[in-house]
């Protein structure tokens, strides 16, 4: 199995990889022999710090901080990836945004009907447009090489739906899942696979404030955990292990799928 997970000679790019799940994905890929791991994050200091960790793990870390909701910046990132590391074999669209995670924000969730198109823009651009932008910019290189792996990180919100102001977030994540299935059909003949990993609640710096808000109220915490068959929230290593599998040769006959890593929060056939 270790040979099947070997990423020797491969270059990966992970968006939103300056912390949390994205950082863990980057470190797993470096540990499994990736030739290069490109760290994208909107915060340059975070991207540079993780790139240094990748270097220390024996791979080539490259920080390419950019706002991936900006098409021109994504194009430039793709050009930089090609000029500095020869292009990208593995694309992981990990960046996402579910809105403010403070206790106040969680306690005052607005109804969808209290929001406006201006409110929706953030969820749609980060969670739906940005994966399309990176795919459009980076996949042509995979087609040229007749090899590639695309893994889009979504949320279980996109599978089960969440109400209030998470309704648009849910729709954007579901849209990415549909986009990924169509992408798989278009890319199969080029030996490029495309899959989604759907996350349940996962302990990361981005969710720390909401986790503390939940833990501070025993009733809320009990209710939240009651929906999980495995009685804990996820850790970054949980989805990162699935992404590593989908990025490797072990998954060569898997495409167009959405695979939940969610502790049993939701189940399907």
C-alpha positions, -999 to 999 in steps of 0.1 A, spaced: 0 0 0 29 24 7 40 21 -29 4 29 -41 4 61 -21 39 71 -34 37 106 -50 73 106 -63 77 130 -93 43 146 -87 36 183 -80 5 193 -59 -12 226 -54 -35 230 -24 -56 261 -20 -62 275 15 -33 255 27 -19 279 53 -36 262 82 -60 234 92 -70 207 67 -50 222 38 -18 224 58 -22 187 68 -28 177 32 4 195 22 24 177 49 9 143 41 19 148 4 54 159 13 57 128 36 47 105 7 73 117 -17 57 145 -37 84 163 -57 68 197 -50 39 210 -29 26 245 -37 9 263 -8 -18 287 -17 -33 309 9 -47 344 10 -23 352 39 12 352 26 28 345 60 8 314 65 16 301 31 53 307 36 53 290 70 37 258 56 61 259 26 90 258 50 74 228 68 71 211 34 108 218 27 117 203 61 98 172 53 120 166 22 98 180 -6 100 213 -24 77 238 -8 65 268 -28 43 295 -14 20 312 -39 -3 334 -19 -32 347 -39 -69 356 -37 -83 327 -57 -117 345 -62 -98 367 -86 -95 350 -120 -65 371 -131 -46 362 -99 -54 325 -104 -40 327 -140 -8 342 -126 -6 315 -100 -9 288 -127 19 305 -147 41 307 -116 35 270 -108 45 261 -144 76 283 -145 89 273 -111 79 236 -107 69 226 -143 31 225 -137 6 208 -114 -3 171 -114 -26 172 -83 -50 200 -76 -67 202 -42 -94 229 -39 -95 232 -2 -102 269 4 -137 277 16 -157 301 37 -188 295 58 -190 330 72 -182 345 106 -176 318 133 -179 340 164 -204 331 192 -224 362 184 -226 352 147 -236 317 155 -263 329 179 -278 353 154 -280 333 122 -301 353 97 -329 337 77 -321 334 40 -349 359 35 -331 385 56 -300 383 33 -293 400 0 -274 391 -32 -245 412 -17 -244 388 12 -244 358 -11 -214 369 -31 -188 358 -5 -201 322 -3 -205 318 -41 -171 333 -51 -151 313 -26 -169 281 -25 -180 278 -62 -162 301 -85 -127 296 -71 -126 258 -77 -138 266 -113 -111 292 -117 -83 269 -105 -96 240 -126 -98 261 -157 -63 275 -152 -45 243 -141 -61 213 -157 -49 220 -193 -14 210 -181 -28 177 -169 -45 171 -202 -12 177 -220 5 152 -197 -25 128 -199 -24 125 -161 -39 143 -132 -59 143 -100 -85 169 -89 -99 168 -54 -125 193 -44 -131 198 -7 -168 204 1 -190 202 32 -217 179 43 -238 210 41 -238 205 4 -251 170 8 -278 175 34 -285 212 32 -283 237 60 -309 265 66 -307 302 73 -276 321 60 -259 287 54 -284 280 27 -263 297 0 -231 281 14 -249 247 11 -259 255 -25 -224 266 -35 -209 234 -21 -235 212 -38 -228 231 -70 -191 222 -67 -201 186 -63 -221 187 -95 -193 206 -113 -169 179 -102 -191 151 -116 -193 168 -150 -156 174 -149 -149 137 -143 -169 129 -174 -150 154 -195 -115 144 -182 -117 106 -180 -103 100 -215 -73 121 -205 -65 99 -174 -75 127 -151 -98 119 -122 -120 144 -103 -136 137 -69 -150 155 -39 -143 149 -2 -172 161 20 -163 172 55 -183 171 87 -174 194 116 -136 194 118 -113 210 144 -92 237 126 -81 272 134 -109 285 112 -135 267 132 -119 272 167 -142 301 176 -174 282 167 -161 251 185 -155 271 217 -190 286 214 -204 251 212 -183 237 240 -192 266 263 -229 254 262 -232 218 272 -267 215 257 -255 227 223 -224 205 225 -245 174 233 -269 181 205 -241 188 180 -223 155 189 -255 135 189 -256 137 151 -222 119 148 -220 81 150 -183 85 160 -186 107 191 -161 133 182 -155 160 157 -130 154 129 -93 163 130 -74 176 99 -57 143 95 -90 126 89 -99 142 55 -62 147 47 -58 109 46 -87 105 22 -72 133 0 -39 115 -1 -56 83 -12 -75 102 -40 -43 119 -51 -24 86 -54 -22 57 -78 -44 37 -54 -75 56 -66 -69 53 -104 -104 38 -110 -123 62 -88 -138 94 -104 -169 115 -102 -175 106 -66 -183 126 -34 -168 107 -5 -179 118 30 -153 120 59 -178 129 85 -179 105 115 -213 92 103 -230 126 104 -248 116 72 -249 83 53 -257 72 18 -256 40 -2 
